[in-house]
């Protein structure tokens, strides 16, 4: 996998961001830019393999303007403590981080949002029933899909990744990967990530970019704020898996197989 650090067009001293980098390369090298990309609506998770310029165009943004905003964000963060570099951290540590931060948040937030949506439908169904019912339909599908998705990661994929990592760092026995190769469940997880990304986009579209109606109560506000928080967290969650955990896990398994060949 090509990394941002090895790219011939890499920025020198943060004075340029090449349009031909992929979005994943940018965010792996500069995690601090996730917030800016999120705000600008540039997809850095499900479509992280796209060149930056193409992803920016897909978001309906001007490349030069976005590049300048990214440069400003890098400059502003120059004196801050750098975030954890998950591209070099132990895979087991990255798995634990995903479980403790993202899986836990997703489960808690989905349960909370389900209750909020119920209350808002009761209180505002007469005037905003069509929008709320459309949101409910997409949310229920996403909720069910994520519940199964998280369970598959926790029970099948993540234990396989951690066992490979333990073996390759002399902390465990050579694992028997019951799914044949981690590549098999990874492809399924990536497919489900794409589906989740489409659901998030659909809810944003249905809600008019989470534009609150004039008669929105505090519960309505909390619902829309919570849906946006779920969206942002899932974007980071999917980025860490699609762009870092999965390719590194496949590469480590290949090293294990070749070392025992």
N, C-alpha and C positions, 0 to 999 in steps of 0.2 A: 504494500500500500504506500502510495506517495504521501509524504507528510509535508506540512507547510514549511517545516524547518529545512527540508531538502530541496524545496522548489527554487528553480533558478531565478524566478521573479520576486523573491522574498523582499519585504520592506527592509530598508537600511535605516536603523534608528527610528522606525515608526514614521518615516517621511513619505511612504506611499503604500497603497494596498492594491495589488495587481488584480485586474478584472478577471484574469484567467485562473485564479485560485478557485477551488470549489468552496462552497459555504462551509463545509465540514472542516476543510484545512484551516480556514480563517478562525473558526471557533475553537478548534483544538489548540491552535497556537495562542489565540487571544480569547480565553473564556470570558473575560470582562466585557466583551462586545455582545454577548448574548442578549443583554437587556436592551441595547440599542436596536438590534435586529428584531427583537420581539416587538418593540414599540413601532417599528417601521413596517411590520408585517412581512418581513423577509423570512421565508421558511429555511431554517437551518437544521431541522431534524429529519423529517421524512424524505425531503428532497435535498439532503446535504451534499449529494454528489454533483449537483449542478454547479456550473461556473457562477461566480458571484454576479457578473453582469447580467446573466440570464435570470437568476433568481430575483435580482432587483427589478428587472423588467417585468417578470411575472407578478410582482407585488405592485406594479403600476407606479414605480418610483423612477426618478432620474438618477442614473449611475453617478454622475459627478457630485450631485447633492448628497447622495448616500455615502459615497466615499469620504467626502469632507466631514460628514457627521461621525463616521467611524474613526477618522483621524483625530477629531476633537475628543472623542471618548477615550481613545488611547492616551492622548496627551494628558487628559484630566486624571487618568488612573495611574499615570507614570510613577507617582510617589506613594501609591497605596501598596499594601502588602499583597503580593501575588496570590491568586486563588490556587487551590490544589491542582497540580498538573496530573489529571487522571490518565493521561496518555503514557505516563511513566510509572504510575503507582502500581503496586501489586494488584493483580486481577482480583484476588480474594477481597482486598480492601475496597475495590471499586464495587464489587457485588454487594458487600455489606452496606456501603454508602447508599446504593440504589434501594436496597431493602429498607433501611432505616429512615431514609429521607423521603423517597418517592413512593414506594409501595405503601408505607404507612399513611402518608398524606393522601394518596389517591383513595384509599379505602375510607378514611375518615371524612374526606370532602364529599365523596359520592353519597354517603349516608346522610350527611348534613343537607346537601343540595336536594336530595329526594324529598326530605321533609319540607324544605323551603318551597319547592315547586308545588307540593300539595297545597300548602297554605295560600300561595299566590293564585293558584287556579280557583280555589274556593272564593277568595276575596275579589278577584278581578276577572273571573271567567265571563261575566256578562258582557264586558266591554272589550276584553282582549283575549277571548276564548280561542280564536283561530291561531294566533301566534303562540299562545301558551300550550295548546294541544300539539302543535307541530314541534315545539321544544320538547314536550314530554315524550313524544314518539322517538325522537332522535336520542334524547337522554337515556331513555329506558334501554334502547338497543346498545348504546355505549356502555352503560352500567353493567349489563349482562356480559358483554364481550370482555370488558376489563376484568370483571370478577374471574372469569375463566382464564383469561390471559395471565393475570398475576399468579394464579395457582399453578399454571403450567411452568412458568418461569421458576417459581419457588420449589416445586416438587421434582422437576425434570432437568431443565436447562442449567439453572444456577448451581445445583449440586455437582453436575458434570463438569462445569467450568472450574469450580473450586477444587474438585478432585484432581483435575489436570494440573492446575496451578500448584497444588500441594506436592504432587509427584515431581514436577519439574523444579521445585525448590527444595527437594529432599526432605519434605515434611509428611510424606505419605506413600502408600503403595501405588503401583501402577494401576490406574482405574480401568474398569471394564465399562465402556460407554454403551449403555443398553439401547440407545437409539442409533447405534452404528457410528455416528459422528455428530459432533455438536453442530455441524453445518446444517443438518436436517431440521432440528427444532428452530435454529436461528432463522432459516428461510421462512418458516411459518410465523415466527414472532415478527419478522419484518413485514410480512403481509398484513398481519393484524395491526401493526403500527400504522400502516398506510390507511387502513379502515378507520382507526381511531382519529387520525388526522383529518380524514374526510368528514367525520362526525363533528369534530370541533369546528371545522370551517362551516358546516351546515348550520350549527347553532348560532354562530356569529352572523351568518347571512339572515337567518330567520328573525333574529332579534334586531336587525338593522344596525349591526355593529355594536350591539348592546346599548342601544339608545333607549333610555327610559321614557315611558309615556308620562304625560303631564300629571296624571293622577296617581303615579307610583307611590306606594307606601314604603316604609323602611324595610319591610320584608322583601318587597320587590327589588329594592336597591341591593339588599344583601344577596339575593339570588343572582343578580347579574354580576355583582362583584365576585361572588364565589365561583361562578362559571368561568370568569376570566382568570381567576387564580388557578383553577383546575387546568385551563388551557395552557397557561404559562408553565406550570409545573410539568405537565405532560410533554410539552415541547422540550424542556431541559432533560427530562427522563428519557425520552426517545432518542435525543441527541447522544446522550452518554452511552446508550446501548448500540444504536445503529452505527455510530461513527467511531466509537472507541472500544467498548467491551466486545462486541461481536467480531470485528475484524482481528482484534488482538487474540481472542480466544481461538479462532480458526487457525491463526498463524502458530500459536503455541501448541495446539494439537498436532499440526503438521510437523513441528519440531520434535514432538514426542514420538510420533510414528517413525520419522526418519532416523531418530537416534536409536531406535530399537530394531531397525530394519536389518 
